[in-house]
Amino acid sequence: MSNKNPFEIRTEVLAMAKNYMDKQHAFNLEKAQKANEALGSSQVPVMYTTEELMEKAKELYSFVSKKD
């Protein structure tokens, strides 16, 4: 077991949140492309914002700071 400082933990949680958001965006993009082909449209999902990324990181970090 490694002893990580709070900054290392936050960095890892932020990386996990970014990875999650990247995969979610890729999924939405693939889904939109299939729908565009079927409907003949050209809609593209909007990339997540920094604020949305930070919210996801806070959500993931909440269990670390929880004292149950």
mmJSON file of the N, C-alpha and C atoms, coordinates in Angstrom:
{"data_MODEL":{"atom_site":{
"group_PDB":["ATOM","ATOM","ATOM","ATOM","ATOM","ATOM","ATOM","ATOM","ATOM","ATOM","ATOM","ATOM","ATOM","ATOM","ATOM","ATOM","ATOM","ATOM","ATOM","ATOM","ATOM","ATOM","ATOM","ATOM","ATOM","ATOM","ATOM","ATOM","ATOM","ATOM","ATOM","ATOM","ATOM","ATOM","ATOM","ATOM","ATOM","ATOM","ATOM","ATOM","ATOM","ATOM","ATOM","ATOM","ATOM","ATOM","ATOM","ATOM","ATOM","ATOM","ATOM","ATOM","ATOM","ATOM","ATOM","ATOM","ATOM","ATOM","ATOM","ATOM","ATOM","ATOM","ATOM","ATOM","ATOM","ATOM","ATOM","ATOM","ATOM","ATOM","ATOM","ATOM","ATOM","ATOM","ATOM","ATOM","ATOM","ATOM","ATOM","ATOM","ATOM","ATOM","ATOM","ATOM","ATOM","ATOM","ATOM","ATOM","ATOM","ATOM","ATOM","ATOM","ATOM","ATOM","ATOM","ATOM","ATOM","ATOM","ATOM","ATOM","ATOM","ATOM","ATOM","ATOM","ATOM","ATOM","ATOM","ATOM","ATOM","ATOM","ATOM","ATOM","ATOM","ATOM","ATOM","ATOM","ATOM","ATOM","ATOM","ATOM","ATOM","ATOM","ATOM","ATOM","ATOM","ATOM","ATOM","ATOM","ATOM","ATOM","ATOM","ATOM","ATOM","ATOM","ATOM","ATOM","ATOM","ATOM","ATOM","ATOM","ATOM","ATOM","ATOM","ATOM","ATOM","ATOM","ATOM","ATOM","ATOM","ATOM","ATOM","ATOM","ATOM","ATOM","ATOM","ATOM","ATOM","ATOM","ATOM","ATOM","ATOM","ATOM","ATOM","ATOM","ATOM","ATOM","ATOM","ATOM","ATOM","ATOM","ATOM","ATOM","ATOM","ATOM","ATOM","ATOM","ATOM","ATOM","ATOM","ATOM","ATOM","ATOM","ATOM","ATOM","ATOM","ATOM","ATOM","ATOM","ATOM","ATOM","ATOM","ATOM","ATOM","ATOM","ATOM","ATOM","ATOM","ATOM","ATOM","ATOM","ATOM","ATOM","ATOM","ATOM"],
"id":[1,2,3,4,5,6,7,8,9,10,11,12,13,14,15,16,17,18,19,20,21,22,23,24,25,26,27,28,29,30,31,32,33,34,35,36,37,38,39,40,41,42,43,44,45,46,47,48,49,50,51,52,53,54,55,56,57,58,59,60,61,62,63,64,65,66,67,68,69,70,71,72,73,74,75,76,77,78,79,80,81,82,83,84,85,86,87,88,89,90,91,92,93,94,95,96,97,98,99,100,101,102,103,104,105,106,107,108,109,110,111,112,113,114,115,116,117,118,119,120,121,122,123,124,125,126,127,128,129,130,131,132,133,134,135,136,137,138,139,140,141,142,143,144,145,146,147,148,149,150,151,152,153,154,155,156,157,158,159,160,161,162,163,164,165,166,167,168,169,170,171,172,173,174,175,176,177,178,179,180,181,182,183,184,185,186,187,188,189,190,191,192,193,194,195,196,197,198,199,200,201,202,203,204],
"type_symbol":["N","C","C","N","C","C","N","C","C","N","C","C","N","C","C","N","C","C","N","C","C","N","C","C","N","C","C","N","C","C","N","C","C","N","C","C","N","C","C","N","C","C","N","C","C","N","C","C","N","C","C","N","C","C","N","C","C","N","C","C","N","C","C","N","C","C","N","C","C","N","C","C","N","C","C","N","C","C","N","C","C","N","C","C","N","C","C","N","C","C","N","C","C","N","C","C","N","C","C","N","C","C","N","C","C","N","C","C","N","C","C","N","C","C","N","C","C","N","C","C","N","C","C","N","C","C","N","C","C","N","C","C","N","C","C","N","C","C","N","C","C","N","C","C","N","C","C","N","C","C","N","C","C","N","C","C","N","C","C","N","C","C","N","C","C","N","C","C","N","C","C","N","C","C","N","C","C","N","C","C","N","C","C","N","C","C","N","C","C","N","C","C","N","C","C","N","C","C","N","C","C","N","C","C"],
"label_atom_id":["N","CA","C","N","CA","C","N","CA","C","N","CA","C","N","CA","C","N","CA","C","N","CA","C","N","CA","C","N","CA","C","N","CA","C","N","CA","C","N","CA","C","N","CA","C","N","CA","C","N","CA","C","N","CA","C","N","CA","C","N","CA","C","N","CA","C","N","CA","C","N","CA","C","N","CA","C","N","CA","C","N","CA","C","N","CA","C","N","CA","C","N","CA","C","N","CA","C","N","CA","C","N","CA","C","N","CA","C","N","CA","C","N","CA","C","N","CA","C","N","CA","C","N","CA","C","N","CA","C","N","CA","C","N","CA","C","N","CA","C","N","CA","C","N","CA","C","N","CA","C","N","CA","C","N","CA","C","N","CA","C","N","CA","C","N","CA","C","N","CA","C","N","CA","C","N","CA","C","N","CA","C","N","CA","C","N","CA","C","N","CA","C","N","CA","C","N","CA","C","N","CA","C","N","CA","C","N","CA","C","N","CA","C","N","CA","C","N","CA","C","N","CA","C","N","CA","C","N","CA","C","N","CA","C","N","CA","C"],
"label_alt_id":[null,null,null,null,null,null,null,null,null,null,null,null,null,null,null,null,null,null,null,null,null,null,null,null,null,null,null,null,null,null,null,null,null,null,null,null,null,null,null,null,null,null,null,null,null,null,null,null,null,null,null,null,null,null,null,null,null,null,null,null,null,null,null,null,null,null,null,null,null,null,null,null,null,null,null,null,null,null,null,null,null,null,null,null,null,null,null,null,null,null,null,null,null,null,null,null,null,null,null,null,null,null,null,null,null,null,null,null,null,null,null,null,null,null,null,null,null,null,null,null,null,null,null,null,null,null,null,null,null,null,null,null,null,null,null,null,null,null,null,null,null,null,null,null,null,null,null,null,null,null,null,null,null,null,null,null,null,null,null,null,null,null,null,null,null,null,null,null,null,null,null,null,null,null,null,null,null,null,null,null,null,null,null,null,null,null,null,null,null,null,null,null,null,null,null,null,null,null,null,null,null,null,null,null],
"label_comp_id":["MET","MET","MET","SER","SER","SER","ASN","ASN","ASN","LYS","LYS","LYS","ASN","ASN","ASN","PRO","PRO","PRO","PHE","PHE","PHE","GLU","GLU","GLU","ILE","ILE","ILE","ARG","ARG","ARG","THR","THR","THR","GLU","GLU","GLU","VAL","VAL","VAL","LEU","LEU","LEU","ALA","ALA","ALA","MET","MET","MET","ALA","ALA","ALA","LYS","LYS","LYS","ASN","ASN","ASN","TYR","TYR","TYR","MET","MET","MET","ASP","ASP","ASP","LYS","LYS","LYS","GLN","GLN","GLN","HIS","HIS","HIS","ALA","ALA","ALA","PHE","PHE","PHE","ASN","ASN","ASN","LEU","LEU","LEU","GLU","GLU","GLU","LYS","LYS","LYS","ALA","ALA","ALA","GLN","GLN","GLN","LYS","LYS","LYS","ALA","ALA","ALA","ASN","ASN","ASN","GLU","GLU","GLU","ALA","ALA","ALA","LEU","LEU","LEU","GLY","GLY","GLY","SER","SER","SER","SER","SER","SER","GLN","GLN","GLN","VAL","VAL","VAL","PRO","PRO","PRO","VAL","VAL","VAL","MET","MET","MET","TYR","TYR","TYR","THR","THR","THR","THR","THR","THR","GLU","GLU","GLU","GLU","GLU","GLU","LEU","LEU","LEU","MET","MET","MET","GLU","GLU","GLU","LYS","LYS","LYS","ALA","ALA","ALA","LYS","LYS","LYS","GLU","GLU","GLU","LEU","LEU","LEU","TYR","TYR","TYR","SER","SER","SER","PHE","PHE","PHE","VAL","VAL","VAL","SER","SER","SER","LYS","LYS","LYS","LYS","LYS","LYS","ASP","ASP","ASP"],
"label_asym_id":["A","A","A","A","A","A","A","A","A","A","A","A","A","A","A","A","A","A","A","A","A","A","A","A","A","A","A","A","A","A","A","A","A","A","A","A","A","A","A","A","A","A","A","A","A","A","A","A","A","A","A","A","A","A","A","A","A","A","A","A","A","A","A","A","A","A","A","A","A","A","A","A","A","A","A","A","A","A","A","A","A","A","A","A","A","A","A","A","A","A","A","A","A","A","A","A","A","A","A","A","A","A","A","A","A","A","A","A","A","A","A","A","A","A","A","A","A","A","A","A","A","A","A","A","A","A","A","A","A","A","A","A","A","A","A","A","A","A","A","A","A","A","A","A","A","A","A","A","A","A","A","A","A","A","A","A","A","A","A","A","A","A","A","A","A","A","A","A","A","A","A","A","A","A","A","A","A","A","A","A","A","A","A","A","A","A","A","A","A","A","A","A","A","A","A","A","A","A","A","A","A","A","A","A"],
"label_entity_id":["1","1","1","1","1","1","1","1","1","1","1","1","1","1","1","1","1","1","1","1","1","1","1","1","1","1","1","1","1","1","1","1","1","1","1","1","1","1","1","1","1","1","1","1","1","1","1","1","1","1","1","1","1","1","1","1","1","1","1","1","1","1","1","1","1","1","1","1","1","1","1","1","1","1","1","1","1","1","1","1","1","1","1","1","1","1","1","1","1","1","1","1","1","1","1","1","1","1","1","1","1","1","1","1","1","1","1","1","1","1","1","1","1","1","1","1","1","1","1","1","1","1","1","1","1","1","1","1","1","1","1","1","1","1","1","1","1","1","1","1","1","1","1","1","1","1","1","1","1","1","1","1","1","1","1","1","1","1","1","1","1","1","1","1","1","1","1","1","1","1","1","1","1","1","1","1","1","1","1","1","1","1","1","1","1","1","1","1","1","1","1","1","1","1","1","1","1","1","1","1","1","1","1","1"],
"label_seq_id":[1,1,1,2,2,2,3,3,3,4,4,4,5,5,5,6,6,6,7,7,7,8,8,8,9,9,9,10,10,10,11,11,11,12,12,12,13,13,13,14,14,14,15,15,15,16,16,16,17,17,17,18,18,18,19,19,19,20,20,20,21,21,21,22,22,22,23,23,23,24,24,24,25,25,25,26,26,26,27,27,27,28,28,28,29,29,29,30,30,30,31,31,31,32,32,32,33,33,33,34,34,34,35,35,35,36,36,36,37,37,37,38,38,38,39,39,39,40,40,40,41,41,41,42,42,42,43,43,43,44,44,44,45,45,45,46,46,46,47,47,47,48,48,48,49,49,49,50,50,50,51,51,51,52,52,52,53,53,53,54,54,54,55,55,55,56,56,56,57,57,57,58,58,58,59,59,59,60,60,60,61,61,61,62,62,62,63,63,63,64,64,64,65,65,65,66,66,66,67,67,67,68,68,68],
"pdbx_PDB_ins_code":[null,null,null,null,null,null,null,null,null,null,null,null,null,null,null,null,null,null,null,null,null,null,null,null,null,null,null,null,null,null,null,null,null,null,null,null,null,null,null,null,null,null,null,null,null,null,null,null,null,null,null,null,null,null,null,null,null,null,null,null,null,null,null,null,null,null,null,null,null,null,null,null,null,null,null,null,null,null,null,null,null,null,null,null,null,null,null,null,null,null,null,null,null,null,null,null,null,null,null,null,null,null,null,null,null,null,null,null,null,null,null,null,null,null,null,null,null,null,null,null,null,null,null,null,null,null,null,null,null,null,null,null,null,null,null,null,null,null,null,null,null,null,null,null,null,null,null,null,null,null,null,null,null,null,null,null,null,null,null,null,null,null,null,null,null,null,null,null,null,null,null,null,null,null,null,null,null,null,null,null,null,null,null,null,null,null,null,null,null,null,null,null,null,null,null,null,null,null,null,null,null,null,null,null],
"Cartn_x":[0.85,0.0,0.891,0.598,1.411,0.732,1.537,1.019,1.101,-0.047,-0.098,-0.558,0.002,-0.429,-1.719,-2.418,-3.7,-3.601,-2.486,-2.327,-2.252,-1.562,-1.481,-2.845,-3.598,-4.938,-5.833,-5.787,-6.599,-6.216,-4.923,-4.463,-5.004,-4.965,-5.486,-6.998,-7.704,-9.157,-9.494,-8.762,-8.989,-8.73,-7.689,-7.395,-8.516,-9.04,-10.156,-11.381,-11.654,-12.806,-12.636,-11.429,-11.171,-11.34,-10.825,-10.968,-12.446,-13.214,-14.646,-15.347,-15.06,-15.706,-15.285,-14.025,-13.562,-14.308,-14.444,-15.159,-16.63,-17.223,-18.624,-18.81,-17.896,-17.977,-17.806,-16.855,-16.641,-17.889,-18.516,-19.744,-20.843,-20.998,-22.019,-21.738,-20.477,-20.095,-20.439,-20.113,-20.428,-21.938,-22.665,-24.124,-24.7,-24.171,-24.636,-24.321,-23.154,-22.785,-23.745,-24.105,-25.054,-26.422,-26.843,-28.131,-28.092,-26.981,-26.839,-26.936,-26.308,-26.374,-27.813,-28.513,-29.886,-30.842,-30.609,-31.535,-31.067,-29.824,-29.294,-29.026,-28.74,-28.444,-26.951,-26.545,-25.122,-24.924,-25.57,-25.409,-24.197,-23.486,-22.307,-22.462,-22.217,-22.336,-21.256,-21.61,-20.701,-19.715,-18.46,-17.431,-17.734,-17.375,-17.605,-16.767,-17.26,-16.54,-15.627,-14.754,-13.885,-14.716,-15.776,-16.656,-17.307,-17.752,-18.355,-17.332,-16.102,-15.031,-14.76,-14.714,-14.47,-15.613,-16.841,-17.99,-17.89,-17.488,-17.33,-16.204,-15.107,-14.002,-14.451,-15.242,-15.754,-16.65,-17.462,-18.355,-17.534,-16.492,-15.647,-14.844,-14.437,-13.627,-14.462,-15.763,-16.611,-16.514,-16.364,-16.272,-14.953,-13.92,-12.618,-12.698,-13.377,-13.436,-14.595,-15.456,-16.595,-16.101,-16.686,-16.261,-17.378,-17.686,-18.714,-18.121],
"Cartn_y":[-1.182,0.0,1.239,2.157,3.372,4.481,5.328,6.479,7.684,8.09,9.223,10.458,11.577,12.822,13.286,14.235,14.698,15.228,15.836,16.363,15.234,14.152,13.004,12.35,12.252,11.676,12.541,13.847,14.758,14.663,14.551,14.432,13.155,12.062,10.798,10.864,11.486,11.607,12.486,13.549,14.414,13.645,12.828,12.009,10.997,10.411,9.473,10.184,11.378,12.15,12.51,12.917,13.262,12.035,10.914,9.677,9.32,9.438,9.159,10.097,11.387,12.376,12.189,11.844,11.582,10.394,9.33,8.144,8.45,9.234,9.604,10.432,11.365,12.186,11.322,10.392,9.513,8.669,8.182,7.415,8.28,9.497,10.411,10.766,10.919,11.231,10.071,8.865,7.684,7.533,7.741,7.652,8.716,9.923,11.012,10.714,10.148,9.825,8.798,7.789,6.781,7.413,8.293,8.965,9.886,10.568,11.457,10.673,9.506,8.675,8.246,7.862,7.378,8.51,9.698,10.812,11.799,11.682,12.612,13.995,14.059,15.353,15.45,16.541,16.727,17.342,16.775,17.282,16.62,17.414,16.931,17.291,16.327,16.649,17.648,18.483,19.509,18.866,19.27,18.787,19.31,18.54,18.956,20.188,20.929,22.132,21.801,22.719,22.556,22.455,23.242,23.22,21.85,21.26,19.931,18.878,19.023,18.113,18.23,19.448,19.653,19.083,19.221,18.658,17.139,16.506,15.05,14.641,15.391,15.093,15.223,16.254,16.412,15.245,14.813,13.674,12.417,12.178,11.011,11.128,12.339,12.561,12.499,12.681,12.769,11.515,10.353,9.139,9.076,9.733,9.728,10.554,11.686,12.579,12.245,11.321,10.928,10.182,10.473,9.848,8.993,7.9,6.976,5.841],
"Cartn_z":[0.0,0.0,0.0,-0.84,-0.888,-0.102,0.45,1.179,0.267,-0.212,-1.127,-0.376,-0.763,-0.139,-0.806,-0.2,-0.76,-2.185,-2.545,-3.899,-4.929,-4.573,-5.474,-5.651,-4.579,-4.647,-5.525,-5.332,-6.156,-7.621,-7.891,-9.271,-9.909,-9.168,-9.686,-9.896,-8.975,-9.108,-10.312,-10.51,-11.667,-12.969,-12.993,-14.169,-14.416,-13.343,-13.492,-14.043,-13.55,-14.026,-15.5,-15.886,-17.288,-18.171,-17.74,-18.499,-18.67,-17.601,-17.66,-18.644,-18.531,-19.393,-20.857,-21.1,-22.468,-23.074,-22.293,-22.789,-23.025,-22.137,-22.298,-23.572,-23.822,-25.028,-26.285,-26.257,-27.401,-27.667,-26.615,-26.763,-27.382,-26.867,-27.402,-28.857,-29.197,-30.579,-31.513,-31.092,-31.898,-32.075,-30.996,-31.045,-31.99,-31.933,-32.799,-34.264,-34.522,-35.899,-36.497,-35.701,-36.172,-36.425,-35.522,-35.691,-36.904,-37.112,-38.269,-39.579,-39.609,-40.816,-41.089,-40.031,-40.178,-40.559,-39.991,-40.207,-41.269,-41.691,-42.676,-42.1,-40.814,-40.183,-39.887,-39.259,-38.955,-37.57,-36.582,-35.218,-34.563,-33.769,-33.065,-31.591,-30.693,-29.267,-28.836,-27.894,-27.392,-26.409,-26.506,-25.58,-24.187,-23.177,-21.795,-21.446,-20.479,-20.041,-18.863,-18.549,-17.385,-16.11,-16.052,-14.874,-14.717,-15.829,-15.767,-15.34,-15.818,-15.418,-13.921,-13.422,-11.99,-11.148,-11.623,-10.906,-10.833,-11.927,-11.947,-11.0,-10.982,-10.079,-8.621,-8.324,-6.954,-6.577,-7.527,-7.29,-6.973,-7.754,-7.527,-6.234,-5.894,-4.689,-3.416,-3.546,-2.352,-1.47,-2.079,-1.254,-0.487,-0.993,-0.309,0.969,0.882,2.038,2.984,2.579,3.406,4.64,5.767,7.021,7.585,6.881,7.342,8.128],
"occupancy":[1.0,1.0,1.0,1.0,1.0,1.0,1.0,1.0,1.0,1.0,1.0,1.0,1.0,1.0,1.0,1.0,1.0,1.0,1.0,1.0,1.0,1.0,1.0,1.0,1.0,1.0,1.0,1.0,1.0,1.0,1.0,1.0,1.0,1.0,1.0,1.0,1.0,1.0,1.0,1.0,1.0,1.0,1.0,1.0,1.0,1.0,1.0,1.0,1.0,1.0,1.0,1.0,1.0,1.0,1.0,1.0,1.0,1.0,1.0,1.0,1.0,1.0,1.0,1.0,1.0,1.0,1.0,1.0,1.0,1.0,1.0,1.0,1.0,1.0,1.0,1.0,1.0,1.0,1.0,1.0,1.0,1.0,1.0,1.0,1.0,1.0,1.0,1.0,1.0,1.0,1.0,1.0,1.0,1.0,1.0,1.0,1.0,1.0,1.0,1.0,1.0,1.0,1.0,1.0,1.0,1.0,1.0,1.0,1.0,1.0,1.0,1.0,1.0,1.0,1.0,1.0,1.0,1.0,1.0,1.0,1.0,1.0,1.0,1.0,1.0,1.0,1.0,1.0,1.0,1.0,1.0,1.0,1.0,1.0,1.0,1.0,1.0,1.0,1.0,1.0,1.0,1.0,1.0,1.0,1.0,1.0,1.0,1.0,1.0,1.0,1.0,1.0,1.0,1.0,1.0,1.0,1.0,1.0,1.0,1.0,1.0,1.0,1.0,1.0,1.0,1.0,1.0,1.0,1.0,1.0,1.0,1.0,1.0,1.0,1.0,1.0,1.0,1.0,1.0,1.0,1.0,1.0,1.0,1.0,1.0,1.0,1.0,1.0,1.0,1.0,1.0,1.0,1.0,1.0,1.0,1.0,1.0,1.0,1.0,1.0,1.0,1.0,1.0,1.0],
"B_iso_or_equiv":[0.0,0.0,0.0,0.0,0.0,0.0,0.0,0.0,0.0,0.0,0.0,0.0,0.0,0.0,0.0,0.0,0.0,0.0,0.0,0.0,0.0,0.0,0.0,0.0,0.0,0.0,0.0,0.0,0.0,0.0,0.0,0.0,0.0,0.0,0.0,0.0,0.0,0.0,0.0,0.0,0.0,0.0,0.0,0.0,0.0,0.0,0.0,0.0,0.0,0.0,0.0,0.0,0.0,0.0,0.0,0.0,0.0,0.0,0.0,0.0,0.0,0.0,0.0,0.0,0.0,0.0,0.0,0.0,0.0,0.0,0.0,0.0,0.0,0.0,0.0,0.0,0.0,0.0,0.0,0.0,0.0,0.0,0.0,0.0,0.0,0.0,0.0,0.0,0.0,0.0,0.0,0.0,0.0,0.0,0.0,0.0,0.0,0.0,0.0,0.0,0.0,0.0,0.0,0.0,0.0,0.0,0.0,0.0,0.0,0.0,0.0,0.0,0.0,0.0,0.0,0.0,0.0,0.0,0.0,0.0,0.0,0.0,0.0,0.0,0.0,0.0,0.0,0.0,0.0,0.0,0.0,0.0,0.0,0.0,0.0,0.0,0.0,0.0,0.0,0.0,0.0,0.0,0.0,0.0,0.0,0.0,0.0,0.0,0.0,0.0,0.0,0.0,0.0,0.0,0.0,0.0,0.0,0.0,0.0,0.0,0.0,0.0,0.0,0.0,0.0,0.0,0.0,0.0,0.0,0.0,0.0,0.0,0.0,0.0,0.0,0.0,0.0,0.0,0.0,0.0,0.0,0.0,0.0,0.0,0.0,0.0,0.0,0.0,0.0,0.0,0.0,0.0,0.0,0.0,0.0,0.0,0.0,0.0,0.0,0.0,0.0,0.0,0.0,0.0],
"pdbx_formal_charge":[null,null,null,null,null,null,null,null,null,null,null,null,null,null,null,null,null,null,null,null,null,null,null,null,null,null,null,null,null,null,null,null,null,null,null,null,null,null,null,null,null,null,null,null,null,null,null,null,null,null,null,null,null,null,null,null,null,null,null,null,null,null,null,null,null,null,null,null,null,null,null,null,null,null,null,null,null,null,null,null,null,null,null,null,null,null,null,null,null,null,null,null,null,null,null,null,null,null,null,null,null,null,null,null,null,null,null,null,null,null,null,null,null,null,null,null,null,null,null,null,null,null,null,null,null,null,null,null,null,null,null,null,null,null,null,null,null,null,null,null,null,null,null,null,null,null,null,null,null,null,null,null,null,null,null,null,null,null,null,null,null,null,null,null,null,null,null,null,null,null,null,null,null,null,null,null,null,null,null,null,null,null,null,null,null,null,null,null,null,null,null,null,null,null,null,null,null,null,null,null,null,null,null,null],
"auth_seq_id":[1,1,1,2,2,2,3,3,3,4,4,4,5,5,5,6,6,6,7,7,7,8,8,8,9,9,9,10,10,10,11,11,11,12,12,12,13,13,13,14,14,14,15,15,15,16,16,16,17,17,17,18,18,18,19,19,19,20,20,20,21,21,21,22,22,22,23,23,23,24,24,24,25,25,25,26,26,26,27,27,27,28,28,28,29,29,29,30,30,30,31,31,31,32,32,32,33,33,33,34,34,34,35,35,35,36,36,36,37,37,37,38,38,38,39,39,39,40,40,40,41,41,41,42,42,42,43,43,43,44,44,44,45,45,45,46,46,46,47,47,47,48,48,48,49,49,49,50,50,50,51,51,51,52,52,52,53,53,53,54,54,54,55,55,55,56,56,56,57,57,57,58,58,58,59,59,59,60,60,60,61,61,61,62,62,62,63,63,63,64,64,64,65,65,65,66,66,66,67,67,67,68,68,68],
"auth_comp_id":["MET","MET","MET","SER","SER","SER","ASN","ASN","ASN","LYS","LYS","LYS","ASN","ASN","ASN","PRO","PRO","PRO","PHE","PHE","PHE","GLU","GLU","GLU","ILE","ILE","ILE","ARG","ARG","ARG","THR","THR","THR","GLU","GLU","GLU","VAL","VAL","VAL","LEU","LEU","LEU","ALA","ALA","ALA","MET","MET","MET","ALA","ALA","ALA","LYS","LYS","LYS","ASN","ASN","ASN","TYR","TYR","TYR","MET","MET","MET","ASP","ASP","ASP","LYS","LYS","LYS","GLN","GLN","GLN","HIS","HIS","HIS","ALA","ALA","ALA","PHE","PHE","PHE","ASN","ASN","ASN","LEU","LEU","LEU","GLU","GLU","GLU","LYS","LYS","LYS","ALA","ALA","ALA","GLN","GLN","GLN","LYS","LYS","LYS","ALA","ALA","ALA","ASN","ASN","ASN","GLU","GLU","GLU","ALA","ALA","ALA","LEU","LEU","LEU","GLY","GLY","GLY","SER","SER","SER","SER","SER","SER","GLN","GLN","GLN","VAL","VAL","VAL","PRO","PRO","PRO","VAL","VAL","VAL","MET","MET","MET","TYR","TYR","TYR","THR","THR","THR","THR","THR","THR","GLU","GLU","GLU","GLU","GLU","GLU","LEU","LEU","LEU","MET","MET","MET","GLU","GLU","GLU","LYS","LYS","LYS","ALA","ALA","ALA","LYS","LYS","LYS","GLU","GLU","GLU","LEU","LEU","LEU","TYR","TYR","TYR","SER","SER","SER","PHE","PHE","PHE","VAL","VAL","VAL","SER","SER","SER","LYS","LYS","LYS","LYS","LYS","LYS","ASP","ASP","ASP"],
"auth_asym_id":["A","A","A","A","A","A","A","A","A","A","A","A","A","A","A","A","A","A","A","A","A","A","A","A","A","A","A","A","A","A","A","A","A","A","A","A","A","A","A","A","A","A","A","A","A","A","A","A","A","A","A","A","A","A","A","A","A","A","A","A","A","A","A","A","A","A","A","A","A","A","A","A","A","A","A","A","A","A","A","A","A","A","A","A","A","A","A","A","A","A","A","A","A","A","A","A","A","A","A","A","A","A","A","A","A","A","A","A","A","A","A","A","A","A","A","A","A","A","A","A","A","A","A","A","A","A","A","A","A","A","A","A","A","A","A","A","A","A","A","A","A","A","A","A","A","A","A","A","A","A","A","A","A","A","A","A","A","A","A","A","A","A","A","A","A","A","A","A","A","A","A","A","A","A","A","A","A","A","A","A","A","A","A","A","A","A","A","A","A","A","A","A","A","A","A","A","A","A","A","A","A","A","A","A"],
"auth_atom_id":["N","CA","C","N","CA","C","N","CA","C","N","CA","C","N","CA","C","N","CA","C","N","CA","C","N","CA","C","N","CA","C","N","CA","C","N","CA","C","N","CA","C","N","CA","C","N","CA","C","N","CA","C","N","CA","C","N","CA","C","N","CA","C","N","CA","C","N","CA","C","N","CA","C","N","CA","C","N","CA","C","N","CA","C","N","CA","C","N","CA","C","N","CA","C","N","CA","C","N","CA","C","N","CA","C","N","CA","C","N","CA","C","N","CA","C","N","CA","C","N","CA","C","N","CA","C","N","CA","C","N","CA","C","N","CA","C","N","CA","C","N","CA","C","N","CA","C","N","CA","C","N","CA","C","N","CA","C","N","CA","C","N","CA","C","N","CA","C","N","CA","C","N","CA","C","N","CA","C","N","CA","C","N","CA","C","N","CA","C","N","CA","C","N","CA","C","N","CA","C","N","CA","C","N","CA","C","N","CA","C","N","CA","C","N","CA","C","N","CA","C","N","CA","C","N","CA","C","N","CA","C","N","CA","C","N","CA","C"],
"pdbx_PDB_model_num":[1,1,1,1,1,1,1,1,1,1,1,1,1,1,1,1,1,1,1,1,1,1,1,1,1,1,1,1,1,1,1,1,1,1,1,1,1,1,1,1,1,1,1,1,1,1,1,1,1,1,1,1,1,1,1,1,1,1,1,1,1,1,1,1,1,1,1,1,1,1,1,1,1,1,1,1,1,1,1,1,1,1,1,1,1,1,1,1,1,1,1,1,1,1,1,1,1,1,1,1,1,1,1,1,1,1,1,1,1,1,1,1,1,1,1,1,1,1,1,1,1,1,1,1,1,1,1,1,1,1,1,1,1,1,1,1,1,1,1,1,1,1,1,1,1,1,1,1,1,1,1,1,1,1,1,1,1,1,1,1,1,1,1,1,1,1,1,1,1,1,1,1,1,1,1,1,1,1,1,1,1,1,1,1,1,1,1,1,1,1,1,1,1,1,1,1,1,1,1,1,1,1,1,1]
}}}
